[in-house]
Amino acid sequence: MKIFIIIFLSFFSFSALSISIPKDNKVTFDVIRKNKVIGSIITTFDQNEDILSIKTEVEIEVKVLFVSAYKFSQISNETWINGEFVKFDGYTDFEDEREYYVKGEDKEDNFFASGMDGELILDKDILPLNYWNKDILKEDEVFDTQKGIVRKITVKRLGNEIIEIDDKKIEVEKYTLDATNNPKDKGPFPQYTLWYEINGDLVKFKFKNWKDKKVVTTQRSNWD
């Protein structure tokens, strides 16, 4: 059970380059496994002139026979200025003696980051691996903000589909995304399937857990 949560949360925090900010400055996703909602992801947006601050809170609990088998929480903060990713600060507690403190900030001509593999000096234009930001699909490598490492990615376009949320039919673009593994990963990086509305907003994504073969789906809880 811990494995599927680790895989899922390795790459879910939000960014704001290719989205429209919701009217109430908040968006919520349900995390679903075996047709049960096991958690939520809530992101709030704070726009102050050219500076956009984004806070993401993740809460997940897996129960077996009505008994809590695993709990997970994560908080992350991103800062964007004029559409450019400039700063990150995040903390994740897996309750298995692993904690990740990840930081990153633009300084001069580079992005200086720290995380699982220590200090890194990265390209200033690197994007965080956040599925919310559709622009990551154009990149060859991205910054994994949950572990503080760089991963190479490959993306494939699968065409368009219709997804229904709150009795509303939404036309979406469908993609798959694969990323390279790190020696410290607990298992192979799974292939993700992602659905974006035509204007770029993330609607849904899913992956199959390599260990128990169960599919975990994350989907907008409502559509305004």
Backbone torsions as a table, in degrees:
resi	resn	phi	psi	omega
1	MET	NA	-40.0	179.6
2	LYS	-62.9	-33.9	-176.0
3	ILE	-61.6	-46.2	-175.2
4	PHE	-67.5	-32.9	178.4
5	ILE	-69.6	-41.0	178.2
6	ILE	-60.2	-46.5	179.7
7	ILE	-61.0	-45.8	-177.4
8	PHE	-62.3	-48.8	-170.4
9	LEU	-84.4	-5.8	176.3
10	SER	-59.3	-23.7	-172.3
11	PHE	-137.9	40.7	175.6
12	PHE	-131.8	96.3	160.3
13	SER	-142.8	165.7	-169.9
14	PHE	-101.9	155.2	169.0
15	SER	-133.3	176.8	-165.3
16	ALA	-132.4	19.8	-174.2
17	LEU	-78.0	-36.4	-173.2
18	SER	-121.0	37.6	-178.4
19	ILE	-131.5	166.1	168.9
20	SER	-103.7	126.7	-178.3
21	ILE	-70.2	131.1	-179.2
22	PRO	-63.1	156.2	-175.8
23	LYS	-59.3	-37.5	-179.6
24	ASP	-92.8	12.2	177.6
25	ASN	60.3	27.9	179.8
26	LYS	-149.4	142.9	175.5
27	VAL	-136.4	142.8	-175.8
28	THR	-126.5	137.5	175.6
29	PHE	-120.0	145.9	171.1
30	ASP	-97.6	139.2	174.6
31	VAL	-102.6	123.6	-170.6
32	ILE	-124.2	133.2	176.3
33	ARG	-140.0	130.4	-179.6
34	LYS	53.3	42.5	177.4
35	ASN	64.8	18.4	177.7
36	LYS	-123.2	138.7	175.1
37	VAL	-77.2	118.9	-177.3
38	ILE	-109.4	-1.9	180.0
39	GLY	178.2	-177.5	-179.6
40	SER	-144.4	159.2	174.2
41	ILE	-129.2	121.4	-178.3
42	ILE	-121.1	126.2	179.7
43	THR	-121.9	133.4	178.0
44	THR	-116.7	145.4	-175.9
45	PHE	-116.9	135.6	178.4
46	ASP	-128.6	104.7	-178.2
47	GLN	-98.2	122.3	177.3
48	ASN	-129.1	94.0	-174.8
49	GLU	56.7	-117.1	-175.9
50	ASP	-88.7	-2.2	-176.4
51	ILE	-103.9	126.5	177.0
52	LEU	-116.1	120.5	176.8
53	SER	-107.3	135.6	-176.7
54	ILE	-128.1	126.1	178.0
55	LYS	-115.7	129.0	179.9
56	THR	-119.5	130.4	178.7
57	GLU	-122.2	127.3	-179.1
58	VAL	-117.6	130.9	175.8
59	GLU	-132.8	123.4	-179.1
60	ILE	-136.2	139.6	174.8
61	GLU	-142.1	127.4	178.5
62	VAL	-107.4	129.0	-179.9
63	LYS	-116.1	143.6	174.3
64	VAL	-125.5	119.6	-177.0
65	LEU	53.9	44.3	176.0
66	PHE	69.0	7.7	178.3
67	VAL	-108.6	134.6	-179.6
68	SER	-65.2	119.2	-179.9
69	ALA	-99.8	-24.5	-178.8
70	TYR	-162.0	136.0	174.2
71	LYS	-124.5	147.6	-177.9
72	PHE	-143.9	141.0	174.2
73	SER	-141.8	149.6	-178.7
74	GLN	-151.6	139.3	173.9
75	ILE	-131.0	133.6	177.2
76	SER	-141.4	151.2	179.2
77	ASN	-131.6	131.4	177.2
78	GLU	-119.7	149.4	174.1
79	THR	-126.3	129.1	177.2
80	TRP	-123.3	136.9	176.9
81	ILE	-125.3	120.9	-178.3
82	ASN	52.1	41.2	177.8
83	GLY	79.1	7.2	-180.0
84	GLU	-110.5	130.4	177.2
85	PHE	-72.0	119.4	-174.0
86	VAL	-123.0	-18.2	-175.8
87	LYS	-157.6	146.1	176.8
88	PHE	-142.9	143.0	175.9
89	ASP	-147.3	117.0	-176.2
90	GLY	-143.1	155.7	177.6
91	TYR	-141.8	134.1	179.1
92	THR	-133.3	134.7	178.8
93	ASP	-119.5	113.7	-178.5
94	PHE	-91.2	-3.8	-179.0
95	GLU	60.2	21.7	176.1
96	ASP	-129.6	38.0	178.8
97	GLU	69.2	15.7	174.7
98	ARG	-119.7	124.4	175.6
99	GLU	-126.8	141.0	179.7
100	TYR	-119.5	119.5	170.7
101	TYR	-109.0	116.7	-176.6
102	VAL	-122.2	130.7	177.3
103	LYS	-132.8	153.6	176.4
104	GLY	-162.3	147.4	-179.0
105	GLU	-160.1	141.1	173.7
106	ASP	-69.9	130.0	174.0
107	LYS	-141.8	120.7	-177.6
108	GLU	55.6	-116.4	-174.1
109	ASP	-106.2	15.5	-178.3
110	ASN	-138.3	168.1	172.2
111	PHE	-109.4	113.2	-178.0
112	PHE	-95.0	125.0	-174.8
113	ALA	-132.2	160.3	174.9
114	SER	-144.1	144.8	-178.6
115	GLY	-175.0	-139.6	-174.4
116	MET	-57.6	-38.0	-178.0
117	ASP	-101.0	19.9	178.1
118	GLY	85.7	-151.6	-175.9
119	GLU	-80.6	138.2	178.8
120	LEU	-131.9	145.9	173.1
121	ILE	-117.2	112.8	-171.4
122	LEU	-117.2	169.3	175.6
123	ASP	-61.2	136.7	-178.1
124	LYS	-60.3	-27.3	-176.5
125	ASP	-92.7	6.8	-179.0
126	ILE	-63.3	142.9	179.7
127	LEU	-103.1	147.4	175.2
128	PRO	-72.0	145.0	178.7
129	LEU	-78.4	78.9	-180.0
130	ASN	-121.2	117.4	-174.7
131	TYR	-61.7	-24.2	-179.7
132	TRP	-59.5	-33.6	-177.1
133	ASN	-90.7	104.8	-176.5
134	LYS	-62.1	-21.1	-179.2
135	ASP	-62.7	-19.2	178.8
136	ILE	-63.3	-23.6	-177.7
137	LEU	-66.9	-14.2	179.6
138	LYS	-92.3	-7.0	-172.5
139	GLU	-92.7	157.2	173.8
140	ASP	-94.8	-30.1	175.8
141	GLU	-145.3	150.9	-175.0
142	VAL	-140.1	166.2	180.0
143	PHE	-96.5	116.4	177.6
144	ASP	-76.0	103.7	-173.7
145	THR	-76.1	-10.9	178.8
146	GLN	-85.3	-31.5	-179.5
147	LYS	-113.7	-14.0	178.9
148	GLY	75.6	40.7	179.1
149	ILE	-131.7	170.9	176.9
150	VAL	-104.0	136.0	176.4
151	ARG	-126.6	140.9	171.6
152	LYS	-85.5	142.1	-178.0
153	ILE	-129.1	154.9	171.9
154	THR	-130.8	139.7	-173.8
155	VAL	-127.6	142.2	176.9
156	LYS	-129.7	131.0	177.3
157	ARG	-85.5	131.8	-176.7
158	LEU	-110.6	-3.0	179.6
159	GLY	110.0	-167.4	-177.5
160	ASN	-108.1	152.6	176.7
161	GLU	-142.7	175.9	173.4
162	ILE	-117.5	126.1	176.4
163	ILE	-115.9	141.1	-179.0
164	GLU	-110.9	124.9	176.2
165	ILE	-134.6	130.1	-178.7
166	ASP	53.1	42.5	179.6
167	ASP	62.3	16.6	176.4
168	LYS	-108.2	131.8	178.4
169	LYS	-91.2	124.4	-174.7
170	ILE	-117.9	124.8	175.7
171	GLU	-80.8	128.3	-175.1
172	VAL	-131.2	156.9	171.1
173	GLU	-98.8	136.1	-175.2
174	LYS	-110.7	136.3	-178.9
175	TYR	-138.2	160.1	164.4
176	THR	-117.5	149.0	-179.7
177	LEU	-134.7	129.7	174.8
178	ASP	-120.6	147.9	179.7
179	ALA	-136.8	156.4	179.8
180	THR	-72.3	154.7	177.8
181	ASN	-88.5	159.3	171.8
182	ASN	-112.8	144.8	-179.6
183	PRO	-54.9	-24.1	-178.3
184	LYS	-90.7	-2.0	176.6
185	ASP	-63.4	145.9	-179.6
186	LYS	-77.4	-19.7	179.7
187	GLY	-161.8	178.2	-179.2
188	PRO	-64.9	146.0	176.8
189	PHE	-69.8	123.7	-177.1
190	PRO	-79.0	157.9	173.1
191	GLN	-77.5	131.6	177.9
192	TYR	-101.1	142.4	169.7
193	THR	-110.4	131.1	-174.9
194	LEU	-127.9	143.2	177.5
195	TRP	-123.6	125.3	178.7
196	TYR	-119.5	139.1	171.2
197	GLU	-63.7	158.4	-175.6
198	ILE	-56.1	-34.2	-179.6
199	ASN	-78.6	-2.2	174.3
200	GLY	109.7	-10.2	-179.1
201	ASP	-71.0	135.9	176.3
202	LEU	-70.7	131.4	179.6
203	VAL	-107.9	-37.5	-171.4
204	LYS	-165.5	150.5	167.5
205	PHE	-152.2	159.6	-179.0
206	LYS	-153.0	163.3	174.0
207	PHE	-153.4	163.3	175.8
208	LYS	-106.2	126.2	177.8
209	ASN	-65.2	126.0	-175.7
210	TRP	-66.9	-23.6	-174.4
211	LYS	-86.3	-51.0	-177.6
212	ASP	-105.7	0.6	176.2
213	LYS	65.3	15.3	177.6
214	LYS	-85.8	145.0	179.2
215	VAL	-91.2	132.5	175.5
216	VAL	-111.4	124.7	-176.6
217	THR	-117.7	136.9	175.2
218	THR	-120.3	124.4	-173.1
219	GLN	-141.0	146.1	176.5
220	ARG	-54.0	132.7	-177.5
221	SER	-77.8	-19.5	175.1
222	ASN	-154.4	166.6	-179.4
223	TRP	-137.8	111.4	180.0
224	ASP	-101.5	NA	NA
